[in-house]
Amino acid sequence: MEQREIVLYTRDRSLRCWRARRFLGRTGYRFEVVDSTEDPGVFAELSETLHCEEGLPYVFVDHRPVGGMGTVRALVGSGQFEHLVRGEL
């Protein structure tokens, strides 16, 4: 079954980002990782654009902001992430 594009924004040497990559990897979804270590402006741009303070890691599905890993874990646990990734939401 097809899935929408998942993009995970991270930074190197971050335990939270490492855990996010591992968590998404275990879900079985294909996802792209954008490492913003060398470009700190990425986080500033995300924070300003999304008006959030969650920080990195941050997940987008099909170019739509989903949230940080707390949000993603809750969505996976409730089954809503599956619907979002499959285009049913």
C-alpha positions in Angstrom: 0.0 0.0 0.0 1.3 3.5 -0.9 2.3 5.9 1.8 2.7 9.7 1.8 6.1 11.2 2.2 7.5 11.4 5.7 10.3 13.8 6.5 12.0 13.9 9.9 14.1 17.0 10.7 16.9 16.2 13.1 20.3 17.3 14.3 23.5 15.3 14.9 24.5 14.2 18.4 21.0 14.6 19.8 19.6 11.7 21.8 16.1 12.8 21.1 16.7 12.8 17.4 18.4 9.4 17.5 15.4 8.0 19.4 13.1 9.6 16.8 14.9 7.9 14.0 14.8 4.6 15.8 11.1 4.9 16.6 10.1 5.7 13.1 12.4 3.0 11.7 10.6 0.5 13.9 7.2 1.6 12.6 8.0 0.3 9.2 7.4 3.5 7.3 9.8 4.8 4.8 11.0 8.3 5.8 13.6 10.9 4.8 15.9 12.4 7.4 17.0 16.1 7.0 20.0 16.8 9.3 20.0 20.4 10.2 23.2 20.2 12.2 25.2 22.4 9.8 22.3 24.8 9.3 21.0 26.1 12.6 18.7 28.4 10.7 16.5 25.4 9.8 15.3 25.1 13.4 14.7 28.9 13.7 12.7 28.8 10.4 10.6 25.8 11.6 9.9 27.5 14.9 8.9 30.8 13.3 6.9 29.3 10.5 5.1 26.8 12.7 4.9 29.0 15.8 6.0 26.1 17.9 8.6 25.5 20.6 8.8 21.7 20.3 12.2 21.8 18.7 13.9 19.0 16.9 13.1 16.3 16.0 10.1 17.4 14.0 8.0 15.3 11.6 6.2 16.4 8.4 3.9 14.1 6.4 3.3 15.1 2.8 4.7 18.6 3.5 2.2 19.0 6.4 3.6 19.7 9.9 2.7 16.9 12.2 4.7 17.7 15.3 7.5 16.5 17.6 8.0 12.9 18.7 5.5 13.2 21.6 2.8 14.0 19.1 3.9 11.3 16.6 4.0 8.7 19.4 0.5 9.6 20.4 -0.7 9.4 16.8 0.9 6.0 16.3 -0.5 4.7 19.5 -4.0 5.8 18.6 -3.8 4.5 15.0 -4.2 8.0 13.5 -0.7 8.2 12.2 -1.5 5.2 9.9 -4.5 7.1 8.5 -2.4 10.2 8.0 0.4 8.4 6.2 -2.0 6.5 4.0 -3.9 9.7 3.0 -7.1 8.9 4.9 -7.0 12.1 7.0 
